[in-house]
Amino acid sequence: MEHSSLPAVELVVRTIAETAIANEAYFCQLDSVVGDGDFGYSLARGFEKVLENFDGSTVRVPEPFSRKWA
């Protein structure tokens, strides 16, 4: 993957993270139908960690970028 595509990858990751956090209650509601209702909470906390370390990243290639939060 070329470096020029990294901003697009960053945009996608940020958009997914923000969407998951914004929909925490909805995901919990869906999970409560067949599970224990904590999926939204877990997803949101995980993506909050991603965003917490996201700004100021000096990563230049997608592989290390994705490994940072693995």
C-alpha positions as CSV (number, residue, x, y, z in Angstrom):
1,M,0.0,0.0,0.0
2,E,1.4,3.4,-0.9
3,H,1.9,6.2,1.6
4,S,-0.7,8.3,-0.2
5,S,-3.5,6.0,0.9
6,L,-2.7,6.3,4.6
7,P,-4.9,9.3,5.1
8,A,-7.8,7.3,3.7
9,V,-7.0,4.4,6.1
10,E,-6.9,6.9,9.0
11,L,-10.2,8.4,8.0
12,V,-11.8,5.0,7.9
13,V,-10.4,3.9,11.3
14,R,-11.5,7.2,12.9
15,T,-15.0,7.0,11.3
16,I,-15.5,3.5,12.5
17,A,-14.3,4.3,16.0
18,E,-16.5,7.4,16.3
19,T,-19.5,5.5,15.0
20,A,-19.0,2.6,17.4
21,I,-18.7,5.0,20.4
22,A,-21.7,7.0,19.3
23,N,-23.8,3.8,19.0
24,E,-22.8,2.2,22.3
25,A,-26.3,2.1,23.8
26,Y,-27.8,0.7,20.6
27,F,-25.2,-2.1,20.3
28,C,-25.9,-3.0,23.9
29,Q,-29.6,-3.1,23.2
30,L,-29.1,-5.4,20.2
31,D,-26.8,-7.6,22.2
32,S,-29.2,-7.9,25.1
33,V,-31.6,-9.8,22.9
34,V,-29.3,-12.8,22.6
35,G,-26.5,-12.0,25.0
36,D,-25.6,-10.2,28.1
37,G,-25.9,-6.7,26.6
38,D,-22.3,-5.6,27.1
39,F,-21.1,-5.6,23.4
40,G,-21.6,-1.9,22.9
41,Y,-19.8,-1.1,26.1
42,S,-16.8,-3.3,25.2
43,L,-16.7,-2.0,21.7
44,A,-16.8,1.6,22.8
45,R,-14.1,1.2,25.4
46,G,-11.8,-0.4,22.8
47,F,-12.3,2.3,20.3
48,E,-11.9,5.0,22.9
49,K,-8.4,3.5,23.4
50,V,-7.8,3.6,19.7
51,L,-8.7,7.3,19.5
52,E,-6.8,8.1,22.7
53,N,-3.6,7.0,20.9
54,F,-4.6,8.1,17.5
55,D,-3.7,11.8,17.3
56,G,-0.1,12.7,16.9
57,S,0.8,9.2,15.5
58,T,3.9,9.3,13.3
59,V,3.1,6.0,11.7
60,R,3.7,6.1,8.0
61,V,2.7,2.6,6.8
62,P,-0.6,0.7,7.4
63,E,1.0,-2.5,8.9
64,P,2.7,-0.8,11.9
65,F,-0.4,1.5,12.1
66,S,-2.7,-1.5,12.7
67,R,-0.2,-3.3,14.9
68,K,-0.1,-0.3,17.3
69,W,-3.5,-1.3,18.8
70,A,-3.4,-5.0,18.3
